[in-house]
Amino acid sequence: MNKEAIKKVVLAYSGGLDTSIIIPWLKENYNNCEVIAVSGNVGQADELEGLEEKALKTGASKLYVLDLTDEYVDEYIIPTLKAGAIYEEYLLGTSTARPCIAKGLVDIAIKEGADAICHGCTGKGNDQVRFELAIKHFAPNMPIIAPWREWSIKSREEEIDYAEAHNIPLKINRETNYSKDKNLWHLSHEGLDLENPGNEPQYEKPGFLEMSVSPLQAPDEPTYITLDFEQGAPVALNGEKMSAKDIILQLNEIGGKNGIGLLDIVENRLVGMKSRGLYETPGGTILYKAHSVLETICLDKMTMHEKQKLSITFAELVYNGQWFTPLREALSAFVDKTQETVTGTVKLKLYKGNMINAGVWSPNSLYSEDLASFGESDYDQTDSAGFINLYGLPIKVQAIVNSKKK
């Protein structure tokens, strides 16, 4: 990359530790270039407060805050939910947000005539891949600056040293310096004591959890909810029609109060290492549960089983930053076809971190009480004898052949 040619840079800006120090670092190392900060609002709420003032004070020429919340939900979260895509128990909260934000970055970079796009992802993580593959999709010739692959800073402690030396205000300190990612779908926690898988998460410590409470601190009485779906997408909560985004936001409140959606895993990162992370996904966990319950009565056996296989591939594509690929689009087309009959209502009982089935109904239900009943039914049990004879014929033939060899 010819640094002399870099006059204007668009920076993916969150106001967190990494991107806060990147603005002065870019100006120091790229010929005092103009830095345009871009923050993609995917529901991180209070993290956006005071962002413009902070960006300008640290050297940015301007800040764009892009409201991507509806796009994020409708074009990324819902397709992933309908696919039932889960990566090693993880509900892909960061993974789905990155391509959405990257698309917005490219839009601004083109609008501003930027010479490069910069991100604050480390060389150890998955996000560098997610951002850069999306940027390559929309702007294949755009130079990308990744300071973590250039600068001499080796740790978050050294980042704090740099920030203090440059009078950059931070909302964290060395004792609460977890690496976090927050949006309307989830909140992730990494680093500090969590880097040792032998350490129990501090769920009950005040201020540790932000979207949820520990199941130990949840109410002693259960909360009942109903969710309505149309063709696999949520359309109503407790009988009230609303957007998918509003359903998620309300479920975050309801689920969080009941200790739903806490996940502590050691996951396999794309770059090869294992990483321990703790996730809060209250609303998303409820939606995944309700959606899967509804599919049990709406999908035939072979479609359900094939969908479950392909959901692993879908999840890997999303996790690995390959959202904008022909295969992901093809899988989404398959998923949409399977969801044509996934319409109905699911009732759940939420209690101290648990989600208990409390009823499911659908006009497209394939469940027949008349056939499945242990009482008198329309099923002719004598039909099973011929079926078993044919189904077991290969086993019978193999046994006969084996007996002749003895």
C-alpha positions in Angstrom: 0.0 0.0 0.0 1.3 3.4 -1.0 0.9 5.5 2.2 1.6 8.7 0.3 -1.6 8.1 -1.7 -3.8 7.8 1.4 -5.4 11.3 2.0 -8.8 10.3 3.3 -9.7 7.3 5.4 -13.1 6.0 6.4 -12.9 4.3 9.9 -15.3 1.8 11.3 -15.7 3.6 14.6 -17.3 2.4 17.8 -15.8 4.7 20.3 -14.3 1.8 22.2 -10.7 1.3 23.1 -9.4 0.1 19.7 -11.1 2.7 17.5 -10.5 5.5 19.9 -6.7 5.3 19.6 -6.8 4.5 15.9 -7.8 8.1 14.9 -4.6 9.7 16.2 -2.6 6.7 15.1 -3.8 7.1 11.5 -3.0 10.8 11.5 0.5 10.1 12.9 1.3 7.2 10.5 -0.6 8.2 7.3 0.5 11.8 6.6 -2.0 13.5 8.8 -4.8 12.1 6.6 -8.4 13.1 7.0 -10.3 10.5 9.1 -14.0 10.1 8.7 -15.5 8.1 11.5 -18.5 5.9 10.7 -20.6 4.1 13.3 -23.1 1.6 12.3 -26.0 1.7 14.7 -27.1 -2.0 15.1 -28.7 -1.4 18.5 -25.8 -0.7 20.8 -27.9 2.0 22.5 -26.0 3.9 25.2 -22.7 3.2 23.5 -23.6 5.9 20.9 -24.0 8.6 23.4 -21.3 11.3 23.1 -19.8 9.5 20.2 -19.6 12.6 17.9 -17.9 14.8 20.4 -15.4 12.1 21.2 -14.6 11.4 17.5 -14.0 15.0 16.7 -11.9 15.6 19.8 -9.6 12.8 18.9 -9.0 14.0 15.4 -11.9 12.9 13.1 -13.2 15.4 10.6 -16.8 14.2 11.0 -18.8 11.3 12.2 -21.6 9.4 10.4 -24.0 7.4 12.6 -25.9 5.0 10.3 -29.2 3.7 11.6 -28.9 0.1 10.4 -31.2 -1.5 13.0 -34.1 -2.4 10.7 -31.8 -3.6 7.9 -29.8 -5.6 10.4 -32.8 -7.4 11.8 -34.7 -7.9 8.5 -31.8 -8.8 6.2 -29.4 -10.6 8.5 -30.9 -11.7 11.8 -34.2 -13.1 10.5 -32.7 -15.1 7.6 -30.2 -16.6 10.1 -33.0 -17.4 12.5 -35.2 -19.0 9.8 -32.2 -21.1 8.9 -31.8 -22.3 12.5 -28.1 -21.5 12.1 -26.1 -21.9 15.3 -22.3 -22.1 15.5 -21.2 -24.3 18.4 -24.2 -23.1 20.5 -23.4 -19.4 19.6 -26.3 -17.5 18.0 -24.0 -15.4 15.7 -24.7 -12.0 17.2 -21.4 -10.4 16.1 -21.1 -12.5 13.0 -24.4 -11.2 11.5 -23.7 -7.6 12.4 -20.3 -7.3 10.7 -21.4 -7.6 7.0 -24.3 -5.2 7.7 -21.9 -2.6 9.1 -19.3 -3.2 6.4 -21.8 -2.5 3.7 -22.6 0.8 5.3 -18.8 1.6 5.5 -18.4 1.1 1.8 -21.4 3.3 1.0 -19.8 6.2 3.0 -16.4 5.5 1.6 -17.7 5.8 -2.0 -19.8 8.8 -1.1 -16.8 10.6 0.4 -14.3 9.5 -2.2 -12.1 7.8 0.4 -8.7 6.4 -0.4 -9.0 3.5 2.1 -11.2 1.9 4.8 -9.8 1.2 8.2 -11.1 -1.2 10.9 -9.9 -1.9 14.5 -10.1 -5.7 14.4 -7.2 -7.6 15.8 -5.2 -10.1 13.8 -6.3 -12.9 16.1 -10.0 -12.6 15.7 -12.8 -13.4 13.2 -14.0 -9.9 12.7 -11.1 -8.9 10.5 -12.2 -11.5 8.0 -15.9 -10.6 8.2 -15.2 -6.9 7.6 -12.7 -7.4 4.8 -14.6 -10.0 2.9 -17.7 -7.8 2.9 -15.6 -4.8 1.8 -14.1 -6.9 -1.0 -17.6 -7.8 -2.2 -18.8 -4.2 -2.5 -15.4 -2.4 -3.3 -13.0 -5.0 -4.5 -10.2 -2.5 -5.2 -10.5 -0.5 -2.0 -7.3 -0.5 0.2 -7.9 -1.7 3.7 -5.9 -0.5 6.7 -5.8 -2.8 9.8 -3.6 -1.1 12.5 -3.4 -4.3 14.6 -1.4 -5.8 11.7 0.9 -2.8 11.6 1.5 -1.1 14.9 3.8 -2.1 17.7 1.0 -2.2 20.3 0.7 -5.8 21.6 -2.1 -5.7 24.2 -5.1 -3.9 25.5 -3.0 -2.7 28.4 -0.6 -1.0 25.9 -3.7 0.5 24.1 -4.7 2.1 27.4 -1.2 3.5 27.8 -1.4 5.0 24.3 -4.8 6.5 25.1 -3.6 8.0 28.3 -0.6 9.5 26.6 -2.8 11.1 23.9 -5.4 12.3 26.4 -8.1 10.1 24.9 -11.0 9.6 27.3 -12.1 6.0 27.9 -15.2 4.5 29.6 -13.2 1.5 30.9 -10.3 1.0 33.3 -7.7 -1.8 33.6 -9.9 -3.8 36.0 -13.1 -3.8 33.8 -11.3 -4.0 30.5 -13.4 -6.8 29.0 -13.5 -6.9 25.3 -17.2 -6.5 24.5 -19.4 -6.3 21.5 -23.0 -5.1 21.9 -26.0 -4.8 19.5 -29.7 -5.4 19.7 -29.3 -9.1 19.4 -26.6 -9.8 22.0 -23.6 -8.8 24.1 -20.3 -10.7 24.2 -17.7 -10.6 26.9 -14.1 -11.8 26.4 -10.8 -11.3 28.2 -9.5 -10.8 31.7 -10.6 -13.7 34.0 -12.6 -15.3 31.2 -9.4 -16.2 29.4 -9.0 -19.0 31.9 -11.7 -21.6 31.1 -11.4 -22.8 34.7 -12.9 -19.5 36.1 -16.6 -19.4 36.7 -18.2 -16.3 35.1 -19.2 -13.6 37.7 -22.9 -13.7 36.8 -23.9 -12.3 40.2 -21.3 -9.5 40.4 -23.0 -6.1 40.0 -22.4 -4.6 36.6 -21.1 -7.7 34.9 -24.2 -8.7 33.0 -25.9 -5.9 31.1 -28.8 -7.5 29.2 -29.6 -10.2 31.6 -29.6 -11.3 35.3 -28.2 -14.4 36.7 -30.9 -17.2 36.9 -30.3 -17.1 40.7 -31.6 -13.5 40.7 -34.5 -14.1 38.4 -38.1 -14.0 39.7 -39.5 -17.0 41.6 -42.7 -16.9 39.4 -42.6 -18.0 35.8 -43.4 -15.7 32.9 -45.6 -17.0 30.0 -45.3 -15.6 26.5 -46.8 -16.3 23.1 -45.0 -15.7 19.8 -46.7 -15.7 16.4 -44.8 -16.5 13.2 -45.6 -16.1 9.6 -43.5 -18.1 7.1 -40.8 -18.5 9.7 -40.6 -14.8 10.8 -41.9 -13.5 14.1 -44.8 -11.1 13.7 -46.5 -10.8 17.1 -45.6 -11.0 20.8 -48.4 -11.9 23.3 -51.0 -11.3 20.6 -49.7 -7.8 19.7 -48.5 -7.3 16.1 -45.2 -5.5 15.8 -42.0 -5.4 13.8 -39.4 -8.1 14.3 -37.0 -5.5 15.7 -39.6 -4.5 18.4 -40.2 -8.1 19.2 -36.5 -8.7 19.8 -36.2 -5.6 21.9 -39.2 -6.6 24.1 -38.0 -10.2 24.4 -34.6 -8.9 25.5 -36.4 -7.2 28.4 -38.5 -10.2 29.2 -35.8 -12.8 28.7 -33.2 -10.8 30.5 -35.3 -10.5 33.6 -35.8 -14.3 33.7 -32.1 -15.1 33.2 -32.6 -16.5 29.7 -29.8 -16.7 27.1 -26.5 -16.8 28.9 -23.9 -18.9 27.1 -20.4 -19.7 28.2 -18.4 -21.5 25.6 -14.9 -22.2 24.2 -15.4 -21.8 20.5 -13.2 -22.6 17.5 -12.2 -19.3 15.8 -11.8 -19.1 12.1 -8.1 -18.3 12.5 -7.5 -21.7 14.2 -7.3 -20.9 17.9 -9.9 -21.7 20.6 -11.4 -18.7 22.4 -13.5 -18.5 25.5 -16.5 -16.1 25.3 -19.6 -15.3 27.3 -22.7 -14.2 25.5 -26.0 -12.6 26.6 -28.7 -13.3 24.0 -32.0 -13.2 25.9 -34.4 -12.3 23.1 -32.6 -14.3 20.4 -32.5 -17.4 22.5 -36.3 -17.3 23.0 -36.9 -16.7 19.3 -34.7 -19.7 18.3 -36.5 -21.9 20.8 -40.0 -20.9 19.7 -39.1 -21.1 16.0 -37.7 -24.6 16.4 -40.8 -25.7 18.4 -43.1 -24.5 15.6 -41.0 -26.3 12.9 -41.6 -29.6 14.7 -45.3 -29.6 13.7 -44.9 -27.7 10.3 -42.1 -29.5 8.6 -42.1 -33.0 7.2 -39.3 -35.4 8.5 -37.0 -35.3 5.4 -37.2 -31.5 5.0 -36.5 -31.0 8.7 -33.6 -33.3 8.8 -32.0 -31.9 5.6 -32.5 -28.4 6.9 -30.8 -29.3 10.2 -27.8 -30.5 8.2 -27.6 -27.4 6.1 -28.0 -25.1 9.1 -24.5 -26.1 10.2 -23.1 -25.0 6.8 -25.2 -21.8 7.0 -23.8 -21.1 10.4 -20.2 -21.7 9.3 -20.6 -19.4 6.4 -21.9 -16.6 8.6 -19.3 -17.2 11.3 -16.5 -17.2 8.7 -17.5 -13.9 7.1 -19.0 -15.4 3.9 -22.4 -13.7 4.0 -22.1 -12.2 0.6 -21.5 -15.5 -1.3 -23.5 -17.6 -3.8 -23.7 -20.5 -1.4 -25.2 -18.5 1.4 -27.7 -17.0 -1.0 -28.6 -20.4 -2.3 -29.0 -21.8 1.2 -31.3 -18.8 2.1 -33.4 -19.6 -1.0 -33.7 -23.2 0.3 -34.6 -22.0 3.8 -37.3 -19.6 2.5 -38.9 -22.5 0.7 -39.0 -24.6 3.8 -40.5 -21.7 5.8 -43.6 -21.3 3.6 -45.6 -23.5 6.0 -43.9 -22.3 9.3 -46.9 -20.2 10.5 -48.5 -20.5 13.9 -48.2 -19.7 17.6 -45.9 -20.9 20.2 -46.4 -20.5 24.0 -43.4 -20.7 26.3 -42.9 -20.6 30.1 -39.8 -18.8 31.1 -38.4 -19.6 34.5 -34.9 -18.9 36.0 -33.0 -19.5 32.8 -35.2 -22.2 31.4 -37.6 -22.2 28.5 -40.4 -24.7 28.9 -42.8 -25.6 26.0 -46.4 -24.6 27.0 -48.2 -25.2 23.7 -47.9 -24.9 19.9 -50.5 -24.4 17.2 -50.5 -24.0 13.4 -53.0 -24.1 10.6 -50.3 -26.1 8.7 -49.7 -28.6 11.4 -48.7 -32.1 10.2 -49.4 -33.6 13.6 -52.5 -35.8 13.7 -53.9 -36.7 17.1 -56.2 -39.2 15.4 -53.1 -41.1 14.0 -50.7 -40.7 17.0 -53.2 -41.4 19.8 -52.6 -44.3 22.1 -56.4 -44.6 22.2 -58.6 -45.7 19.3 -57.4 -44.1 16.1 -57.6 -44.2 12.3 -54.2 -46.0 12.1 -54.4 -49.6 11.0 -51.7 -51.4 13.0 -51.7 -54.4 10.8 -50.1 -52.4 8.1 -46.8 -52.3 10.1 -46.1 -56.1 9.6 -45.5 -55.8 5.8 -43.6 -52.5 6.3 -41.2 -54.1 8.8 -40.7 -57.1 6.5 -39.6 -54.9 3.6 -37.7 -52.4 5.8 -35.8 -55.3 7.4 -35.2 -57.3 4.3 -31.5 -56.2 3.8 -30.8 -57.2 7.4 -32.5 -60.6 7.0 -30.6 -61.3 3.7 -27.3 -60.4 5.3 -28.0 -62.7 8.2 -28.8 -65.6 5.9 -25.6 -65.0 3.9 -23.5 -64.8 7.1 -25.0 -68.0 8.4 -23.9 -70.0 5.3 -20.3 -68.9 5.9 -20.1 -70.6 9.3 
